[in-house]
C-alpha cells in the first residue's frame, strides 16, 4: 500500500466534525509546496539585516508601540 493510499484510508476514518481541520491543514501544505528558496528581494533584505547586525546600526525597538509610532510618521 502506498503512502497516498494510506492517507486516503485515514481520511475516510476522520469524523465529519473534524474534516475542516484536515482540509485546512492540507491546504496549508499545498500552498507552501512551491516555495523552496527566497526570492532576490528577500535575499537582499537578509543581507542588509546581517550587515546592520555586524555594524550595530539600525533602529532597535523594545516594544511594538514604538515601532508602530515610527511607522506612522
Number of C-alpha atoms within 10 A of each C-alpha: 5 7 8 9 10 11 11 11 11 10 14 11 10 11 9 10 7 9 14 11 11 12 12 11 12 11 12 11 11 11 10 9 9 8 9 7 8 10 9 9 9 11 12 12 11 13 12 12 14 12 13 13 11 9 9 10 10 10 7 9 10 7 8 9 10 11 13 11 9 9 8 6 5
